[in-house]
Amino acid sequence: MENQLTHIGKQGRAKMVDVSAKAETNRTAIARGWIAMRPETLKLITDKEITKGDVLAVAQVAGIMAAKRTPDLIPMCHPLLLSGIDIDFRFDYENSKIEIESTVNLSGATGVEMEALTAVSAAALTIYDMCKAVDRAMVIGDIRLILKDGGKSGRFVREGEQLWLK
């Protein structure tokens, strides 16, 4: 790892990194997080009985849209031509959670970690928004990068994490 922050200019102020000299490579990022809720809320979601509609379908679209709009939310992110975005959900009935995973791909000069993290965040927030009428005590947590592949720094896989097989 480098010891310098790349988003700080010579005068100590924020700057957007110039990636024009970087090679274009295939890049992938996978992020994951969860939203915990009462067991009754999880049942309402899985039975598609939330009055606002299909919670996971809306959260999936929200995650995709958020990944595409990441540079509008995170100031130093580059606008990217993303080639693929996928959002997946897993139910953890024992802990009354929905695990959320996003996978983002592109061929370009900069990575897609922020897009994957933003997608998970927006999907979780959407689940909260759609279910808050029945469960305001939901908790969103553990949003983290699971995998990053491509580019000069190569591959990163978070230790102790299992990759989900699609």
C-alpha positions, 0 to 999 in steps of 0.5 A: 500500500502506498503511504500517500493519499491520492485525493490530496493536491499539492496545497493540501486540498481535495482533488480528483485523481487523474486516471488518464495514464492508467491502463484500461482493464476489466474491473470487478467489485463485490460489496455486502451488507445487511439489514436486521429487522423483527422476524415478523417484518422479514416474514412480511417481506418474504411473503410479499405482504408489505403494502408499498409493494415488492420490497426486494424488487424495488431495492434491487432497482434502487441499488442499480440506480445508485451504483450508476449515480455514485459520482453524484453522491461521492465527490471524488468518484469518476463518472464511469460507464459501468458494464454490469450491476447485479444485486442479490439478497439472502435471507438469514432467518436465524438472525432476522436479517437480509444480506445484500450483495452487489457486484459491479463490473466495467472495463476502464481505468479506475475501480468500481468499489465505491459503486458496489458499496453505494449499491448495497447502501441504497438497497438497504435504505430502500428496504428500510424506507419500504418497511418503516411503517411496520418496523422503525427499529431496523438496523443497517450494518456491516457494509464492506468490500468483499472483493476487488479485482483488476487494475494495478493493485490486482485482486483483494478478497476480504479474509474470512468471507465466502464468495456467493456462487451465482 
